[in-house]
Amino acid sequence: MGKIKISPSILSANFSKLGDEVLSLEKAGADYIHIDVMDGHFVPNITIGPEVIKKIRPLTEKIFDVHLMISPVDKYIKDFAKAGADIITFHPEATKDVDNTISLIKKENKKVGISLKPNSKIDLVEDHLEKIDLILIMSVEPGFGGQKFMPEVLDKVKKIKKIITEKKLNVDIEIDGGINFDNSKTVKEAGVNILVSGSTIFKENNGDLKKNIELLRTN
């Protein structure tokens, strides 16, 4: 899939100066800005909504990589699209009709992502790969930042990579959850080309964002 892309998760940012954090990530060489949206229902945490995204959207032209961990998801897609999301990723378990949710996102002229939790089966996404742009593999249970990477999900990554290659599809494979300097090489070797990271980017090397992004990209 070419160049490895890094999508820092603002879940680990300092929300008292979120605008500055986004600008710093842009200067540090982030490819995307990863925005986790949680509703306290689909996952056991509450984060941000469209209004926050709308406020930070004018600060950067970086791709807003928005992961919706909300259910039901369909009625909020238009709001997140209007707020400035570029990629909208949802969970198949959060909708009654995956094809309809894909269509709703495409209708807003946004890229479509589907996310699989650690225990979610490939079957949930396999029939939809030709219609989407990105598959996000969760390597922790979604809900909180700073969790430990689950290496067992790498088998899922390899299987999805094989399907994408065999079908000659242009689908990115993204991974999120406990990504650090110790496992970044392993996930890339498994077939991932977009790495989401929060704690490692914001906290390692005394918060040297540029250094941490480059280490994840090249390690």
PyMOL commands that set and color helices and strands:
alter all, ss='L'
color gray80, all
select helices_A, chain A and resi 10-12+15-27+50-59+74-83+92-94+98-107+123-126+129-131+151-166+184-190+199-207+209-218
alter helices_A, ss='H'
color red, helices_A
select strands_A, chain A and resi 5-8+32-38+63-69+87-90+111-116+134-138+172-176+194-197
alter strands_A, ss='S'
color yellow, strands_A
deselect
rebuild
show_as cartoon
